[in-house]
Amino acid sequence: LPWQGLQDSGDQYTKIKRCKSETSLEQLCSDLPQEVLQYMRHCRSLSFEQAPDYAHLKQLFRDIMRRHQHSYDYRYCWMDDR
């Protein structure tokens, strides 16, 4: 993330806040599948009271998996292989 490792003599949290507010979603997601940008745009478009369109958001990640020929095996990278 662009704000990781910011080093300066001033208030680090202020600099991180500024960097986060100045980083566009397009910049943040530039090296990621385009579905991640769509996901972020959807989330940012919601008002506090609105519920996310979970079916749509899950489908975005299914599309990424299908395009990269990953199968959903119900195993996660943090699960022990025992």
C-alpha positions in Angstrom: 0.0 0.0 0.0 1.3 3.5 -0.8 1.2 4.6 2.8 3.2 1.8 4.2 6.6 2.7 5.3 6.1 6.5 5.2 9.0 8.0 7.1 9.3 11.6 7.9 10.1 14.0 10.7 6.4 15.2 11.1 3.3 13.5 12.3 3.3 10.1 10.7 -0.5 9.6 11.2 -1.3 12.9 9.4 0.9 11.8 6.5 -0.8 8.4 6.3 -4.2 10.1 6.4 -3.2 12.5 3.6 -1.7 9.7 1.5 -4.9 7.6 1.9 -7.2 10.5 1.0 -5.0 11.4 -2.1 -4.7 7.9 -3.4 -7.4 7.1 -6.0 -9.1 3.7 -6.2 -7.6 3.4 -9.7 -4.1 3.9 -8.2 -4.8 1.6 -5.3 -6.1 -1.2 -7.5 -3.8 -0.6 -10.6 -2.0 -4.0 -10.2 -5.1 -6.0 -9.3 -7.8 -7.6 -11.3 -10.4 -5.1 -12.5 -13.0 -6.8 -10.4 -11.2 -5.5 -7.2 -11.7 -2.0 -8.5 -15.4 -2.7 -9.1 -15.7 -4.2 -5.6 -14.1 -1.1 -4.0 -16.3 1.3 -6.1 -19.4 -0.6 -5.0 -18.4 -0.5 -1.3 -17.6 3.2 -1.5 -20.9 4.0 -3.2 -23.0 2.7 -0.3 -24.6 5.0 2.2 -24.5 4.0 5.8 -28.0 2.5 5.7 -27.5 0.5 2.5 -26.7 -3.2 2.5 -24.0 -4.3 0.0 -25.1 -6.4 -3.0 -23.4 -9.5 -1.6 -24.3 -11.7 -4.5 -22.7 -9.3 -7.0 -19.6 -8.9 -4.8 -19.1 -12.7 -4.4 -19.6 -13.1 -8.2 -16.8 -10.6 -8.8 -14.4 -12.9 -6.9 -15.8 -16.0 -8.6 -15.0 -14.4 -12.0 -11.4 -13.8 -10.9 -11.0 -17.4 -9.8 -12.5 -18.7 -13.0 -10.3 -16.5 -15.2 -7.2 -17.7 -13.3 -8.5 -21.3 -13.3 -8.7 -21.6 -9.5 -11.2 -23.9 -8.0 -13.0 -23.3 -4.7 -11.9 -26.2 -2.5 -13.1 -24.8 0.8 -9.4 -24.7 2.0 -7.8 -21.5 3.0 -4.1 -20.5 3.0 -4.1 -20.2 6.8 -5.5 -23.8 7.4 -3.1 -26.4 8.6 -2.5 -29.3 6.1 -2.7 -32.0 8.7 
